[in-house]
Amino acid sequence: MYTAQPEGYLELELGDWRAERYILVWSNTSIVNVSVWIDETYLGRANQTSNASNGTDNNPLYVLPWSPSQLVGASTLRVEATVSCNG
């Protein structure tokens, strides 16, 4: 599920599957970076997928390769999205 806040705040929807990580990120302004950490370990920048229907990059789906075999038990996932101040 996802929603855009009336005030224009970002709303993130995280798919929590053990074998894959998918992140939905959207904003009223351009998103310039989506960074991901698990248990305070930086995993890298998530890559925006292209919109296959029209070939544009306005898709809110971001993906990041990772190795679930390195995790045991509960973990903390942190996602930070940076947006452009210029729109």
N, CA, C and O atoms as CSV, one atom per row, in Angstrom:
chain,resi,resn,atom,element,x,y,z
A,1,MET,N,N,0.840,-1.185,0.000
A,1,MET,CA,C,0.000,0.000,0.000
A,1,MET,C,C,0.879,1.241,0.000
A,1,MET,O,O,2.014,1.213,0.476
A,2,TYR,N,N,0.350,2.309,-0.530
A,2,TYR,CA,C,1.098,3.550,-0.539
A,2,TYR,C,C,0.150,4.735,-0.592
A,2,TYR,O,O,-1.015,4.609,-0.971
A,3,THR,N,N,0.671,5.879,-0.206
A,3,THR,CA,C,-0.113,7.107,-0.247
A,3,THR,C,C,0.830,8.298,-0.283
A,3,THR,O,O,1.951,8.230,0.220
A,4,ALA,N,N,0.376,9.371,-0.871
A,4,ALA,CA,C,1.108,10.636,-0.832
A,4,ALA,C,C,0.445,11.509,0.229
A,4,ALA,O,O,-0.774,11.679,0.222
A,5,GLN,N,N,1.227,12.051,1.119
A,5,GLN,CA,C,0.688,12.887,2.173
A,5,GLN,C,C,0.212,14.216,1.594
A,5,GLN,O,O,0.850,14.745,0.684
A,6,PRO,N,N,-0.898,14.773,2.102
A,6,PRO,CA,C,-1.421,16.047,1.595
A,6,PRO,C,C,-0.407,17.190,1.688
A,6,PRO,O,O,-0.439,18.115,0.877
A,7,GLU,N,N,0.487,17.129,2.669
A,7,GLU,CA,C,1.495,18.174,2.844
A,7,GLU,C,C,2.647,18.032,1.857
A,7,GLU,O,O,3.533,18.887,1.816
A,8,GLY,N,N,2.647,16.959,1.058
A,8,GLY,CA,C,3.709,16.753,0.079
A,8,GLY,C,C,4.871,15.923,0.590
A,8,GLY,O,O,5.886,15.802,-0.096
A,9,TYR,N,N,4.746,15.344,1.788
A,9,TYR,CA,C,5.822,14.527,2.338
A,9,TYR,C,C,5.981,13.235,1.555
A,9,TYR,O,O,5.023,12.713,0.984
A,10,LEU,N,N,7.208,12.731,1.539
A,10,LEU,CA,C,7.465,11.435,0.926
A,10,LEU,C,C,6.785,10.338,1.729
A,10,LEU,O,O,6.716,10.411,2.956
A,11,GLU,N,N,6.293,9.340,1.049
A,11,GLU,CA,C,5.760,8.147,1.698
A,11,GLU,C,C,6.470,6.965,1.066
A,11,GLU,O,O,6.449,6.811,-0.155
A,12,LEU,N,N,7.085,6.146,1.862
A,12,LEU,CA,C,7.827,4.992,1.361
A,12,LEU,C,C,7.070,3.721,1.692
A,12,LEU,O,O,6.562,3.566,2.803
A,13,GLU,N,N,6.995,2.825,0.746
A,13,GLU,CA,C,6.394,1.511,0.973
A,13,GLU,C,C,7.487,0.486,0.733
A,13,GLU,O,O,8.039,0.400,-0.364
A,14,LEU,N,N,7.790,-0.271,1.738
A,14,LEU,CA,C,8.868,-1.248,1.636
A,14,LEU,C,C,8.285,-2.642,1.521
A,14,LEU,O,O,7.488,-3.064,2.358
A,15,GLY,N,N,8.680,-3.344,0.496
A,15,GLY,CA,C,8.291,-4.742,0.370
A,15,GLY,C,C,9.257,-5.574,1.192
A,15,GLY,O,O,10.464,-5.520,0.958
A,16,ASP,N,N,8.762,-6.329,2.134
A,16,ASP,CA,C,9.643,-7.056,3.037
A,16,ASP,C,C,9.622,-8.540,2.703
A,16,ASP,O,O,8.899,-9.315,3.330
A,17,TRP,N,N,10.407,-8.927,1.726
A,17,TRP,CA,C,10.563,-10.320,1.354
A,17,TRP,C,C,11.989,-10.723,1.645
A,17,TRP,O,O,12.911,-9.942,1.408
A,18,ARG,N,N,12.186,-11.903,2.144
A,18,ARG,CA,C,13.508,-12.355,2.554
A,18,ARG,C,C,14.485,-12.439,1.379
A,18,ARG,O,O,15.672,-12.167,1.558
A,19,ALA,N,N,14.023,-12.805,0.195
A,19,ALA,CA,C,14.939,-12.996,-0.928
A,19,ALA,C,C,15.128,-11.738,-1.777
A,19,ALA,O,O,16.094,-11.664,-2.536
A,20,GLU,N,N,14.254,-10.766,-1.676
A,20,GLU,CA,C,14.331,-9.569,-2.518
A,20,GLU,C,C,13.965,-8.339,-1.699
A,20,GLU,O,O,13.243,-8.434,-0.707
A,21,ARG,N,N,14.466,-7.191,-2.122
A,21,ARG,CA,C,14.072,-5.910,-1.527
A,21,ARG,C,C,13.614,-4.989,-2.641
A,21,ARG,O,O,14.369,-4.684,-3.565
A,22,TYR,N,N,12.382,-4.556,-2.545
A,22,TYR,CA,C,11.821,-3.592,-3.479
A,22,TYR,C,C,11.391,-2.381,-2.664
A,22,TYR,O,O,10.829,-2.530,-1.579
A,23,ILE,N,N,11.648,-1.205,-3.171
A,23,ILE,CA,C,11.347,0.014,-2.432
A,23,ILE,C,C,10.550,0.945,-3.334
A,23,ILE,O,O,10.975,1.241,-4.450
A,24,LEU,N,N,9.399,1.409,-2.859
A,24,LEU,CA,C,8.625,2.415,-3.581
A,24,LEU,C,C,8.924,3.771,-2.967
A,24,LEU,O,O,8.778,3.958,-1.759
A,25,VAL,N,N,9.345,4.720,-3.801
A,25,VAL,CA,C,9.687,6.061,-3.332
A,25,VAL,C,C,9.104,7.061,-4.322
A,25,VAL,O,O,9.307,6.928,-5.529
A,26,TRP,N,N,8.383,8.058,-3.825
A,26,TRP,CA,C,7.915,9.103,-4.718
A,26,TRP,C,C,7.819,10.407,-3.965
A,26,TRP,O,O,7.727,10.441,-2.738
A,27,SER,N,N,7.844,11.493,-4.741
A,27,SER,CA,C,7.840,12.828,-4.172
A,27,SER,C,C,7.239,13.789,-5.183
A,27,SER,O,O,7.122,13.465,-6.364
A,28,ASN,N,N,6.858,14.971,-4.717
A,28,ASN,CA,C,6.385,16.016,-5.621
A,28,ASN,C,C,7.537,16.640,-6.400
A,28,ASN,O,O,7.311,17.307,-7.410
A,29,THR,N,N,8.772,16.428,-5.942
A,29,THR,CA,C,9.962,16.912,-6.643
A,29,THR,C,C,10.810,15.717,-7.053
A,29,THR,O,O,10.537,14.588,-6.646
A,30,SER,N,N,11.831,15.963,-7.854
A,30,SER,CA,C,12.677,14.887,-8.378
A,30,SER,C,C,13.450,14.183,-7.269
A,30,SER,O,O,14.005,14.828,-6.380
A,31,ILE,N,N,13.480,12.867,-7.328
A,31,ILE,CA,C,14.261,12.061,-6.390
A,31,ILE,C,C,15.649,11.888,-6.987
A,31,ILE,O,O,15.791,11.426,-8.119
A,32,VAL,N,N,16.677,12.262,-6.220
A,32,VAL,CA,C,18.043,12.194,-6.747
A,32,VAL,C,C,18.841,11.027,-6.185
A,32,VAL,O,O,19.853,10.637,-6.767
A,33,ASN,N,N,18.401,10.461,-5.057
A,33,ASN,CA,C,19.154,9.366,-4.457
A,33,ASN,C,C,18.268,8.582,-3.491
A,33,ASN,O,O,17.457,9.161,-2.768
A,34,VAL,N,N,18.430,7.265,-3.488
A,34,VAL,CA,C,17.778,6.391,-2.510
A,34,VAL,C,C,18.867,5.480,-1.954
A,34,VAL,O,O,19.395,4.631,-2.672
A,35,SER,N,N,19.202,5.655,-0.677
A,35,SER,CA,C,20.260,4.876,-0.033
A,35,SER,C,C,19.660,3.891,0.958
A,35,SER,O,O,18.623,4.159,1.566
A,36,VAL,N,N,20.331,2.732,1.118
A,36,VAL,CA,C,19.787,1.648,1.937
A,36,VAL,C,C,20.846,1.136,2.912
A,36,VAL,O,O,22.008,0.955,2.547
A,37,TRP,N,N,20.425,0.905,4.162
A,37,TRP,CA,C,21.248,0.300,5.199
A,37,TRP,C,C,20.489,-0.877,5.794
A,37,TRP,O,O,19.261,-0.846,5.875
A,38,ILE,N,N,21.198,-1.897,6.204
A,38,ILE,CA,C,20.627,-2.972,7.014
A,38,ILE,C,C,21.507,-3.101,8.249
A,38,ILE,O,O,22.718,-3.298,8.149
A,39,ASP,N,N,20.882,-2.987,9.411
A,39,ASP,CA,C,21.601,-3.048,10.692
A,39,ASP,C,C,22.800,-2.109,10.707
A,39,ASP,O,O,23.895,-2.503,11.108
A,40,GLU,N,N,22.594,-0.865,10.271
A,40,GLU,CA,C,23.612,0.196,10.254
A,40,GLU,C,C,24.762,-0.054,9.280
A,40,GLU,O,O,25.747,0.684,9.296
A,41,THR,N,N,24.655,-1.077,8.435
A,41,THR,CA,C,25.657,-1.329,7.398
A,41,THR,C,C,25.121,-0.791,6.078
A,41,THR,O,O,24.058,-1.200,5.612
A,42,TYR,N,N,25.874,0.132,5.482
A,42,TYR,CA,C,25.451,0.740,4.221
A,42,TYR,C,C,25.550,-0.272,3.097
A,42,TYR,O,O,26.614,-0.846,2.865
A,43,LEU,N,N,24.437,-0.497,2.391
A,43,LEU,CA,C,24.417,-1.440,1.277
A,43,LEU,C,C,24.618,-0.767,-0.066
A,43,LEU,O,O,25.088,-1.402,-1.010
A,44,GLY,N,N,24.270,0.508,-0.168
A,44,GLY,CA,C,24.461,1.226,-1.418
A,44,GLY,C,C,23.227,1.980,-1.850
A,44,GLY,O,O,22.252,2.119,-1.111
A,45,ARG,N,N,23.307,2.468,-3.092
A,45,ARG,CA,C,22.204,3.206,-3.696
A,45,ARG,C,C,21.274,2.241,-4.417
A,45,ARG,O,O,21.719,1.380,-5.176
A,46,ALA,N,N,19.992,2.395,-4.175
A,46,ALA,CA,C,19.004,1.612,-4.919
A,46,ALA,C,C,18.857,2.232,-6.304
A,46,ALA,O,O,18.947,3.450,-6.458
A,47,ASN,N,N,18.632,1.400,-7.301
A,47,ASN,CA,C,18.488,1.855,-8.681
A,47,ASN,C,C,17.023,1.936,-9.066
A,47,ASN,O,O,16.239,1.028,-8.789
A,48,GLN,N,N,16.668,3.030,-9.704
A,48,GLN,CA,C,15.298,3.210,-10.174
A,48,GLN,C,C,15.069,2.351,-11.404
A,48,GLN,O,O,15.893,2.327,-12.319
A,49,THR,N,N,13.955,1.652,-11.421
A,49,THR,CA,C,13.608,0.860,-12.598
A,49,THR,C,C,12.937,1.767,-13.619
A,49,THR,O,O,12.310,2.762,-13.254
A,50,SER,N,N,13.067,1.429,-14.887
A,50,SER,CA,C,12.415,2.241,-15.915
A,50,SER,C,C,10.976,1.780,-16.076
A,50,SER,O,O,10.637,0.635,-15.775
A,51,ASN,N,N,10.154,2.670,-16.545
A,51,ASN,CA,C,8.754,2.362,-16.796
A,51,ASN,C,C,8.675,1.694,-18.159
A,51,ASN,O,O,8.807,2.359,-19.187
A,52,ALA,N,N,8.463,0.401,-18.176
A,52,ALA,CA,C,8.485,-0.365,-19.424
A,52,ALA,C,C,7.402,0.074,-20.397
A,52,ALA,O,O,7.566,-0.073,-21.608
A,53,SER,N,N,6.310,0.604,-19.895
A,53,SER,CA,C,5.206,0.968,-20.783
A,53,SER,C,C,5.516,2.177,-21.660
A,53,SER,O,O,5.025,2.273,-22.784
A,54,ASN,N,N,6.339,3.110,-21.143
A,54,ASN,CA,C,6.642,4.284,-21.963
A,54,ASN,C,C,8.134,4.618,-22.021
A,54,ASN,O,O,8.511,5.634,-22.604
A,55,GLY,N,N,8.991,3.779,-21.426
A,55,GLY,CA,C,10.434,3.971,-21.502
A,55,GLY,C,C,10.977,5.129,-20.685
A,55,GLY,O,O,12.115,5.545,-20.900
A,56,THR,N,N,10.193,5.662,-19.752
A,56,THR,CA,C,10.656,6.789,-18.950
A,56,THR,C,C,11.155,6.321,-17.597
A,56,THR,O,O,10.997,5.156,-17.229
A,57,ASP,N,N,11.764,7.249,-16.856
A,57,ASP,CA,C,12.274,6.951,-15.521
A,57,ASP,C,C,11.368,7.516,-14.431
A,57,ASP,O,O,11.857,7.884,-13.363
A,58,ASN,N,N,10.068,7.592,-14.675
A,58,ASN,CA,C,9.167,8.133,-13.662
A,58,ASN,C,C,8.502,7.039,-12.840
A,58,ASN,O,O,7.428,7.252,-12.278
A,59,ASN,N,N,9.118,5.893,-12.766
A,59,ASN,CA,C,8.601,4.764,-12.000
A,59,ASN,C,C,9.078,4.889,-10.551
A,59,ASN,O,O,10.264,5.136,-10.333
A,60,PRO,N,N,8.200,4.729,-9.547
A,60,PRO,CA,C,8.628,4.859,-8.157
A,60,PRO,C,C,9.312,3.611,-7.590
A,60,PRO,O,O,9.655,3.585,-6.408
A,61,LEU,N,N,9.515,2.573,-8.418
A,61,LEU,CA,C,10.102,1.329,-7.925
A,61,LEU,C,C,11.627,1.379,-8.007
A,61,LEU,O,O,12.192,1.614,-9.075
A,62,TYR,N,N,12.287,1.156,-6.862
A,62,TYR,CA,C,13.743,1.108,-6.768
A,62,TYR,C,C,14.140,-0.280,-6.290
A,62,TYR,O,O,13.421,-0.890,-5.499
A,63,VAL,N,N,15.273,-0.782,-6.759
A,63,VAL,CA,C,15.750,-2.108,-6.366
A,63,VAL,C,C,17.220,-2.026,-5.968
A,63,VAL,O,O,17.957,-1.148,-6.418
A,64,LEU,N,N,17.625,-2.962,-5.113
A,64,LEU,CA,C,19.014,-3.037,-4.667
A,64,LEU,C,C,19.393,-4.496,-4.471
A,64,LEU,O,O,18.750,-5.199,-3.691
A,65,PRO,N,N,20.435,-4.967,-5.171
A,65,PRO,CA,C,20.891,-6.341,-4.948
A,65,PRO,C,C,21.461,-6.485,-3.537
A,65,PRO,O,O,22.095,-5.565,-3.021
A,66,TRP,N,N,21.237,-7.622,-2.931
A,66,TRP,CA,C,21.794,-7.887,-1.612
A,66,TRP,C,C,21.801,-9.379,-1.376
A,66,TRP,O,O,21.207,-10.138,-2.143
A,67,SER,N,N,22.470,-9.804,-0.318
A,67,SER,CA,C,22.600,-11.221,-0.018
A,67,SER,C,C,21.857,-11.557,1.276
A,67,SER,O,O,22.384,-11.304,2.360
A,68,PRO,N,N,20.653,-12.119,1.194
A,68,PRO,CA,C,19.889,-12.427,2.402
A,68,PRO,C,C,20.540,-13.494,3.273
A,68,PRO,O,O,20.222,-13.592,4.458
A,69,SER,N,N,21.440,-14.290,2.716
A,69,SER,CA,C,22.093,-15.338,3.510
A,69,SER,C,C,23.003,-14.756,4.589
A,69,SER,O,O,23.392,-15.469,5.513
A,70,GLN,N,N,23.346,-13.473,4.486
A,70,GLN,CA,C,24.203,-12.838,5.489
A,70,GLN,C,C,23.433,-12.400,6.731
A,70,GLN,O,O,24.039,-11.973,7.713
A,71,LEU,N,N,22.110,-12.502,6.698
A,71,LEU,CA,C,21.290,-12.069,7.826
A,71,LEU,C,C,20.748,-13.252,8.597
A,71,LEU,O,O,20.398,-14.283,8.024
A,72,VAL,N,N,20.684,-13.084,9.915
A,72,VAL,CA,C,20.097,-14.101,10.781
A,72,VAL,C,C,19.153,-13.380,11.734
A,72,VAL,O,O,19.546,-12.411,12.383
A,73,GLY,N,N,17.920,-13.845,11.820
A,73,GLY,CA,C,16.964,-13.234,12.737
A,73,GLY,C,C,16.455,-11.891,12.242
A,73,GLY,O,O,16.513,-11.587,11.050
A,74,ALA,N,N,15.953,-11.089,13.181
A,74,ALA,CA,C,15.384,-9.783,12.848
A,74,ALA,C,C,16.485,-8.779,12.530
A,74,ALA,O,O,17.563,-8.813,13.122
A,75,SER,N,N,16.199,-7.894,11.595
A,75,SER,CA,C,17.145,-6.854,11.200
A,75,SER,C,C,16.399,-5.541,11.047
A,75,SER,O,O,15.172,-5.515,10.954
A,76,THR,N,N,17.157,-4.453,11.021
A,76,THR,CA,C,16.587,-3.132,10.822
A,76,THR,C,C,16.948,-2.639,9.434
A,76,THR,O,O,18.123,-2.589,9.069
A,77,LEU,N,N,15.938,-2.277,8.664
A,77,LEU,CA,C,16.125,-1.736,7.321
A,77,LEU,C,C,15.913,-0.229,7.383
A,77,LEU,O,O,14.884,0.237,7.872
A,78,ARG,N,N,16.896,0.540,6.884
A,78,ARG,CA,C,16.783,2.000,6.845
A,78,ARG,C,C,16.920,2.462,5.400
A,78,ARG,O,O,17.861,2.080,4.704
A,79,VAL,N,N,15.985,3.278,4.956
A,79,VAL,CA,C,16.007,3.825,3.602
A,79,VAL,C,C,15.943,5.340,3.711
A,79,VAL,O,O,15.087,5.882,4.410
A,80,GLU,N,N,16.850,6.023,3.015
A,80,GLU,CA,C,16.839,7.482,2.970
A,80,GLU,C,C,16.696,7.922,1.528
A,80,GLU,O,O,17.457,7.493,0.661
A,81,ALA,N,N,15.723,8.776,1.272
A,81,ALA,CA,C,15.519,9.332,-0.062
A,81,ALA,C,C,15.900,10.807,-0.035
A,81,ALA,O,O,15.495,11.544,0.864
A,82,THR,N,N,16.679,11.229,-1.021
A,82,THR,CA,C,17.075,12.624,-1.172
A,82,THR,C,C,16.354,13.186,-2.389
A,82,THR,O,O,16.363,12.586,-3.464
A,83,VAL,N,N,15.732,14.344,-2.206
A,83,VAL,CA,C,15.002,14.963,-3.307
A,83,VAL,C,C,15.677,16.263,-3.724
A,83,VAL,O,O,16.424,16.867,-2.955
A,84,SER,N,N,15.403,16.679,-4.947
A,84,SER,CA,C,15.963,17.910,-5.488
A,84,SER,C,C,15.204,19.111,-4.938
A,84,SER,O,O,13.974,19.109,-4.893
A,85,CYS,N,N,15.936,20.128,-4.524
A,85,CYS,CA,C,15.295,21.363,-4.060
A,85,CYS,C,C,14.789,22.192,-5.229
A,85,CYS,O,O,13.978,23.100,-5.046
A,86,ASN,N,N,15.266,21.882,-6.434
A,86,ASN,CA,C,14.889,22.655,-7.618
A,86,ASN,C,C,13.735,22.037,-8.377
A,86,ASN,O,O,13.327,22.551,-9.418
A,87,GLY,N,N,13.199,20.921,-7.858
A,87,GLY,CA,C,12.083,20.269,-8.530
A,87,GLY,C,C,12.587,19.422,-9.618
A,87,GLY,O,O,11.801,18.780,-10.314
